[in-house]
Amino acid sequence: MGDPWLTIIGLGEDGPEGLSPASHAALAAAEVIFGGPRHLDLIGAGGKGQPWPVPFDLGPVLADRGRAVVVLASGDPFWFGAGGSLMAHLEPGEWVSHPAPSTFQLVANRLGWRLEECVCLGLHAAPLARLRPVLGRGVKVIATLRDGAAVQDLAAWLCENGHENAQLTVLERLGGPLERVTAGILAKVAATATAPVMAPVSVAIEATDPGLPGASGLPDAMFEHDGQITKRPIRALTLSALAPRKGEVLWDIGAGSGSVGIEWLLAGGARVIALEADPDRAARARGNAAAFGLAHRHQVEEARAPEGIGTLPQPDAVFVGGGASEALLTQLWGVMPAGCRLVLNAVTIETEALVLDWSARHGGDLLKIELSEPVAIGRKRGWRAALPILQWSVVR
């Protein structure tokens, strides 16, 4: 590791007693020690201590490059901690890390949970909606929270999102002399609790209610929309053609409500870049992504294609939900990398003619989708056909 100027130290609620000899040596040699006020108090940093600025900023640490600097973090600095943020600005030889047991390890060991079977989330700096894609009957979640008040916020969120029967265990000041563990709290009870909770706080959640379906084609009612939405059965067929894979990026052109992009992420895709020219629809797509806890992976650009695609990072798949043109397809074909998948749903006669021409030149698969739904005819029922859709899927 050479001669690093920066030492990152994981600190528990037991303070200096839980630190390794190497951590003690680094603290003794440090010219400046950065950390939260609680961390600085735990080790008695004195005049060396520098509290993190509010809002959080790594600038002061990086400004001391070359001095003997210590950064204090909770538990494991590289599990929802400051370590990962620092790495974007450091070379390998500049730093060394001494981790302590993470909050997740401590919780699992207190409760006797297999850590490999738990979902671990850092909700101290992320929205509670991050829980929505992962919660379901039998799922165990360990999460860090912002502060004591966030326990009641979490319980209220669970009740509002179909998990009022979830069992909560609240763990306060874990690993230190003030540790307190309160188990067996129903979310609907915790939502109205008034007893103060000490920070730092974490919570273990045992879900008992059903979560989101695992198959593509969520009900349309789960998305806010103005009618501009790829309907449920069409969406399921579209996701099947797009074939999301881990680590892949989707361009969702003409995103509307954002439903296709959101289901791409739920199905395992890594990231979505959505283009939507209408400001109201773009805002709606952002809101839908946030409601599913996916806003950090779903980027909406208020732009019209093909003009808006010039500076986007390369996609692994592209979906065009409507409004295709010769200019758009020409530009897409020019910028899509080899192996990129394109799926286009054509509704109008003009777009269908365009698709037939392009498929004749470039191959791919064509699928004509014709759906009907029952409607009332007097006191009986009949079938009403939706507009047929021609789906073209092709690999560049």
PEFEN-V255446 format. One record per residue. N is the residue number from 1. RES is the residue in three letters. SS is DSSP state (H for helix, E for strand, L for the rest). PSI is psi in radians with two decimals (999 if undefined). Layout:
BEGIN
<<N/RES/SS/PSI> <N/RES/SS/PSI>>
END
This chain:
BEGIN
<<1/MET/L/0.04> <2/GLY/L/-2.45> <3/ASP/L/1.39> <4/PRO/L/2.47> <5/TRP/L/-0.32> <6/LEU/E/2.25> <7/THR/E/2.19> <8/ILE/E/2.15> <9/ILE/E/2.18> <10/GLY/E/2.28> <11/LEU/E/2.36> <12/GLY/L/3.12> <13/GLU/L/-0.21> <14/ASP/L/0.00> <15/GLY/H/-2.47> <16/PRO/H/-0.47> <17/GLU/H/-0.51> <18/GLY/H/0.04> <19/LEU/L/2.62> <20/SER/L/2.85> <21/PRO/H/-0.65> <22/ALA/H/-0.66> <23/SER/H/-0.74> <24/HIS/H/-0.71> <25/ALA/H/-0.72> <26/ALA/H/-0.68> <27/LEU/H/-0.70> <28/ALA/H/-0.61> <29/ALA/H/-0.19> <30/ALA/L/2.45> <31/GLU/L/-0.53> <32/VAL/E/2.49> <33/ILE/E/2.06> <34/PHE/E/2.47> <35/GLY/E/3.04> <36/GLY/L/2.76> <37/PRO/H/-0.67> <38/ARG/H/-0.75> <39/HIS/H/-0.77> <40/LEU/H/-0.64> <41/ASP/H/-0.69> <42/LEU/H/-0.65> <43/ILE/H/-0.02> <44/GLY/L/0.93> <45/ALA/L/-0.45> <46/GLY/H/-2.41> <47/GLY/H/-0.30> <48/LYS/H/-0.35> <49/GLY/E/2.37> <50/GLN/E/1.86> <51/PRO/E/2.59> <52/TRP/L/2.43> <53/PRO/L/2.70> <54/VAL/L/2.09> <55/PRO/L/2.77> <56/PHE/L/2.36> <57/ASP/L/2.27> <58/LEU/L/-0.12> <59/GLY/H/-0.82> <60/PRO/H/-0.61> <61/VAL/H/-0.86> <62/LEU/H/-0.48> <63/ALA/H/-0.37> <64/ASP/L/0.30> <65/ARG/L/2.28> <66/GLY/L/-0.35> <67/ARG/L/2.97> <68/ALA/L/1.81> <69/VAL/E/2.43> <70/VAL/E/2.37> <71/VAL/E/2.21> <72/LEU/E/2.37> <73/ALA/E/2.82> <74/SER/E/2.22> <75/GLY/L/-2.10> <76/ASP/L/1.97> <77/PRO/L/-0.27> <78/PHE/L/0.34> <79/TRP/L/1.62> <80/PHE/L/0.59> <81/GLY/L/-3.03> <82/ALA/H/-0.32> <83/GLY/H/-0.82> <84/GLY/H/-0.64> <85/SER/H/-0.65> <86/LEU/H/-0.56> <87/MET/H/-0.48> <88/ALA/L/-0.26> <89/HIS/L/0.09> <90/LEU/L/2.66> <91/GLU/L/2.72> <92/PRO/H/-0.64> <93/GLY/H/-0.02> <94/GLU/H/-0.24> <95/TRP/E/2.80> <96/VAL/E/2.59> <97/SER/E/2.42> <98/HIS/E/1.65> <99/PRO/L/2.72> <100/ALA/L/2.96> <101/PRO/L/2.35> <102/SER/L/2.85> <103/THR/H/-0.70> <104/PHE/H/-0.70> <105/GLN/H/-0.77> <106/LEU/H/-0.76> <107/VAL/H/-0.84> <108/ALA/H/-0.69> <109/ASN/H/-0.53> <110/ARG/H/-0.66> <111/LEU/H/-0.18> <112/GLY/L/0.55> <113/TRP/L/2.46> <114/ARG/L/2.03> <115/LEU/H/-0.60> <116/GLU/H/-0.24> <117/GLU/H/0.06> <118/CYS/L/2.66> <119/VAL/E/2.20> <120/CYS/E/2.22> <121/LEU/E/2.45> <122/GLY/E/1.55> <123/LEU/L/0.16> <124/HIS/L/-0.38> <125/ALA/L/0.51> <126/ALA/L/2.68> <127/PRO/L/2.62> <128/LEU/H/-0.42> <129/ALA/H/-0.26> <130/ARG/H/-0.34> <131/LEU/H/-0.44> <132/ARG/L/-0.77> <133/PRO/L/-0.29> <134/VAL/L/-0.42> <135/LEU/L/2.47> <136/GLY/L/2.91> <137/ARG/L/2.22> <138/GLY/L/-0.12> <139/VAL/L/2.40> <140/LYS/E/2.25> <141/VAL/E/2.35> <142/ILE/E/2.21> <143/ALA/E/2.44> <144/THR/E/2.58> <145/LEU/L/2.84> <146/ARG/L/-0.83> <147/ASP/L/-3.09> <148/GLY/L/-0.67> <149/ALA/L/-0.42> <150/ALA/H/-0.31> <151/VAL/H/-0.78> <152/GLN/H/-0.64> <153/ASP/H/-0.75> <154/LEU/H/-0.81> <155/ALA/H/-0.72> <156/ALA/H/-0.72> <157/TRP/H/-0.75> <158/LEU/H/-0.76> <159/CYS/H/-0.64> <160/GLU/H/-0.22> <161/ASN/L/0.54> <162/GLY/L/0.31> <163/HIS/L/0.73> <164/GLU/L/-0.31> <165/ASN/L/0.12> <166/ALA/L/2.49> <167/GLN/E/2.28> <168/LEU/E/2.46> <169/THR/E/2.14> <170/VAL/E/2.23> <171/LEU/E/2.02> <172/GLU/E/2.44> <173/ARG/L/0.81> <174/LEU/L/2.35> <175/GLY/L/0.03> <176/GLY/L/-3.11> <177/PRO/L/-0.35> <178/LEU/L/0.27> <179/GLU/L/2.43> <180/ARG/E/2.31> <181/VAL/E/2.18> <182/THR/E/1.97> <183/ALA/E/2.85> <184/GLY/E/0.58> <185/ILE/E/2.19> <186/LEU/E/2.48> <187/ALA/H/-0.71> <188/LYS/H/-0.34> <189/VAL/H/-0.78> <190/ALA/H/-0.48> <191/ALA/L/-0.37> <192/THR/L/0.14> <193/ALA/L/2.61> <194/THR/L/-0.14> <195/ALA/L/2.38> <196/PRO/L/2.57> <197/VAL/L/2.31> <198/MET/L/2.51> <199/ALA/L/2.65> <200/PRO/L/2.57> <201/VAL/E/2.50> <202/SER/E/2.90> <203/VAL/E/2.47> <204/ALA/E/2.26> <205/ILE/E/2.23> <206/GLU/E/1.85> <207/ALA/L/2.42> <208/THR/L/-0.20> <209/ASP/L/2.74> <210/PRO/L/2.59> <211/GLY/L/-2.73> <212/LEU/L/2.54> <213/PRO/L/2.62> <214/GLY/L/-0.29> <215/ALA/L/2.68> <216/SER/L/2.70> <217/GLY/L/0.95> <218/LEU/L/2.68> <219/PRO/L/2.46> <220/ASP/H/-0.56> <221/ALA/H/-0.25> <222/MET/H/-0.13> <223/PHE/L/2.43> <224/GLU/L/2.28> <225/HIS/L/2.88> <226/ASP/L/0.41> <227/GLY/L/-0.35> <228/GLN/L/1.41> <229/ILE/L/2.43> <230/THR/L/1.99> <231/LYS/L/2.75> <232/ARG/H/-0.97> <233/PRO/H/-0.62> <234/ILE/H/-0.67> <235/ARG/H/-0.72> <236/ALA/H/-0.76> <237/LEU/H/-0.63> <238/THR/H/-0.78> <239/LEU/H/-0.64> <240/SER/H/-0.70> <241/ALA/H/-0.64> <242/LEU/H/-0.51> <243/ALA/L/1.16> <244/PRO/L/2.46> <245/ARG/L/2.75> <246/LYS/L/2.39> <247/GLY/L/0.02> <248/GLU/L/2.70> <249/VAL/E/2.35> <250/LEU/E/2.36> <251/TRP/E/2.13> <252/ASP/E/1.75> <253/ILE/E/2.12> <254/GLY/L/1.02> <255/ALA/L/-0.47> <256/GLY/L/-2.07> <257/SER/L/-0.21> <258/GLY/L/0.17> <259/SER/H/-0.70> <260/VAL/H/-0.77> <261/GLY/H/-0.70> <262/ILE/H/-0.76> <263/GLU/H/-0.49> <264/TRP/H/-0.79> <265/LEU/H/-0.73> <266/LEU/H/-0.51> <267/ALA/L/-0.02> <268/GLY/L/-0.19> <269/GLY/L/2.69> <270/ALA/L/-0.64> <271/ARG/E/2.63> <272/VAL/E/2.34> <273/ILE/E/1.95> <274/ALA/E/2.37> <275/LEU/E/2.18> <276/GLU/L/2.06> <277/ALA/L/-0.49> <278/ASP/L/2.09> <279/PRO/H/-0.67> <280/ASP/H/-0.75> <281/ARG/H/-0.64> <282/ALA/H/-0.75> <283/ALA/H/-0.67> <284/ARG/H/-0.72> <285/ALA/H/-0.71> <286/ARG/H/-0.74> <287/GLY/H/-0.70> <288/ASN/H/-0.76> <289/ALA/H/-0.71> <290/ALA/H/-0.67> <291/ALA/H/-0.50> <292/PHE/L/0.10> <293/GLY/L/0.48> <294/LEU/L/0.20> <295/ALA/L/-0.51> <296/HIS/L/-0.20> <297/ARG/L/0.00> <298/HIS/E/1.85> <299/GLN/E/2.17> <300/VAL/E/2.15> <301/GLU/E/2.22> <302/GLU/L/1.55> <303/ALA/L/2.75> <304/ARG/L/2.41> <305/ALA/L/2.55> <306/PRO/L/-0.10> <307/GLU/H/-0.62> <308/GLY/H/-0.05> <309/ILE/H/-0.01> <310/GLY/L/-0.58> <311/THR/L/0.18> <312/LEU/L/2.58> <313/PRO/L/2.70> <314/GLN/L/2.43> <315/PRO/L/2.84> <316/ASP/L/-0.37> <317/ALA/E/2.65> <318/VAL/E/2.32> <319/PHE/E/2.25> <320/VAL/E/1.94> <321/GLY/L/-0.14> <322/GLY/L/2.87> <323/GLY/L/0.47> <324/ALA/L/2.65> <325/SER/L/2.90> <326/GLU/H/-0.72> <327/ALA/H/-0.73> <328/LEU/H/-0.84> <329/LEU/H/-0.64> <330/THR/H/-0.78> <331/GLN/H/-0.72> <332/LEU/H/-0.80> <333/TRP/H/-0.48> <334/GLY/H/-0.49> <335/VAL/H/-0.32> <336/MET/L/2.29> <337/PRO/L/2.83> <338/ALA/L/2.36> <339/GLY/L/-0.14> <340/CYS/L/2.45> <341/ARG/E/2.34> <342/LEU/E/2.26> <343/VAL/E/2.22> <344/LEU/E/2.24> <345/ASN/E/2.00> <346/ALA/E/2.32> <347/VAL/L/-0.74> <348/THR/L/2.79> <349/ILE/H/-0.69> <350/GLU/H/-0.75> <351/THR/H/-0.63> <352/GLU/H/-0.72> <353/ALA/H/-0.69> <354/LEU/H/-0.77> <355/VAL/H/-0.76> <356/LEU/H/-0.68> <357/ASP/H/-0.81> <358/TRP/H/-0.66> <359/SER/H/-0.55> <360/ALA/H/-0.55> <361/ARG/H/-0.57> <362/HIS/H/-0.01> <363/GLY/L/-2.65> <364/GLY/L/-2.99> <365/ASP/E/2.43> <366/LEU/E/2.43> <367/LEU/E/2.13> <368/LYS/E/2.12> <369/ILE/E/2.04> <370/GLU/L/2.00> <371/LEU/L/2.60> <372/SER/E/2.58> <373/GLU/E/2.60> <374/PRO/E/2.45> <375/VAL/E/2.74> <376/ALA/E/2.33> <377/ILE/E/1.62> <378/GLY/L/-2.17> <379/ARG/L/0.14> <380/LYS/E/-3.00> <381/ARG/E/2.68> <382/GLY/E/3.13> <383/TRP/E/2.34> <384/ARG/E/2.13> <385/ALA/E/2.37> <386/ALA/L/2.88> <387/LEU/L/2.30> <388/PRO/L/2.63> <389/ILE/E/2.32> <390/LEU/E/2.03> <391/GLN/E/2.20> <392/TRP/E/2.21> <393/SER/E/2.32> <394/VAL/E/2.64> <395/VAL/E/2.25> <396/ARG/L/999>>
END
